[in-house]
Amino acid sequence: MSLSELKALLDQVDDTRELVLRRDAVHDPIWNEAYLAWSDAHVEAEEAYAAWRRDGGEAAYLIYRAAQDREDAAQDALSAFTPRR
């Protein structure tokens, strides 16, 4: 499957706005779902960056950029949970 075919396929999937987390949220307020979503996205972006640096190539770069975009969006969502002083 080419990248353009994969993109076309993914564009057809409805966004359910659901979060899928790697681990269970604990009951400490600092470890809320928004933090866990950002933390997971951060790890994925770091792994994708390392793969791109190691292997190179356009596909690896696009995977890294998509992961970085998810991390940025999760960070923006996390800011809504930051207490204002």
C-alpha positions as CSV (number, residue, x, y, z in Angstrom):
1,M,0.0,0.0,0.0
2,S,1.4,3.4,-1.0
3,L,1.4,6.4,1.3
4,S,-1.3,8.1,-0.8
5,E,-3.5,5.0,-0.6
6,L,-3.0,4.8,3.2
7,K,-3.8,8.5,3.5
8,A,-7.0,8.1,1.4
9,L,-8.0,5.2,3.6
10,L,-7.4,7.0,6.8
11,D,-9.3,10.1,5.6
12,Q,-12.4,7.9,5.3
13,V,-12.3,6.9,9.0
14,D,-14.6,9.0,11.1
15,D,-13.0,10.8,14.1
16,T,-14.7,9.5,17.2
17,R,-12.8,11.9,19.4
18,E,-11.9,9.0,21.7
19,L,-8.6,8.7,23.5
20,V,-6.8,5.4,23.6
21,L,-4.2,5.4,26.4
22,R,-1.3,3.0,26.8
23,R,-1.9,2.6,30.6
24,D,-4.6,3.1,33.1
25,A,-5.1,6.5,34.7
26,V,-4.3,6.5,38.3
27,H,-6.4,8.3,40.8
28,D,-3.9,11.1,41.4
29,P,-5.2,14.3,39.8
30,I,-1.8,15.1,38.4
31,W,-2.0,11.9,36.3
32,N,-5.2,12.7,34.6
33,E,-6.2,11.4,31.1
34,A,-5.0,14.6,29.4
35,Y,-1.5,14.2,30.9
36,L,-1.4,10.5,30.0
37,A,-2.5,11.3,26.4
38,W,0.3,13.9,26.1
39,S,2.8,11.5,27.7
40,D,1.9,8.7,25.3
41,A,2.1,11.1,22.3
42,H,5.4,12.4,23.5
43,V,6.9,8.9,23.7
44,E,5.5,8.0,20.2
45,A,7.0,11.2,18.8
46,E,10.4,10.5,20.3
47,E,10.3,6.9,19.0
48,A,9.3,8.1,15.5
49,Y,12.0,10.7,15.5
50,A,14.6,8.1,16.5
51,A,13.4,5.8,13.7
52,W,13.6,8.6,11.1
53,R,17.1,9.6,12.2
54,R,18.2,6.0,12.1
55,D,16.5,4.9,8.9
56,G,15.8,8.1,7.0
57,G,13.4,8.3,4.2
58,E,10.2,10.3,3.4
59,A,7.8,7.7,5.0
60,A,9.7,7.7,8.3
61,Y,9.7,11.6,8.3
62,L,6.0,11.7,7.6
63,I,5.4,9.3,10.5
64,Y,7.5,11.4,12.8
65,R,5.7,14.6,11.8
66,A,2.3,13.0,12.3
67,A,3.4,11.8,15.8
68,Q,4.7,15.3,16.5
69,D,1.4,16.8,15.5
70,R,-0.4,14.5,17.9
71,E,1.9,15.5,20.7
72,D,1.3,19.2,20.0
73,A,-2.5,18.6,20.0
74,A,-2.2,16.6,23.2
75,Q,-0.1,19.4,24.8
76,D,-2.7,22.0,23.8
77,A,-5.4,19.8,25.4
78,L,-3.3,19.4,28.6
79,S,-3.0,23.1,29.0
80,A,-6.8,23.3,29.6
81,F,-6.2,21.2,32.7
82,T,-3.5,23.3,34.1
83,P,-4.7,25.3,37.1
84,R,-4.7,29.0,36.6
85,R,-3.3,31.2,39.3
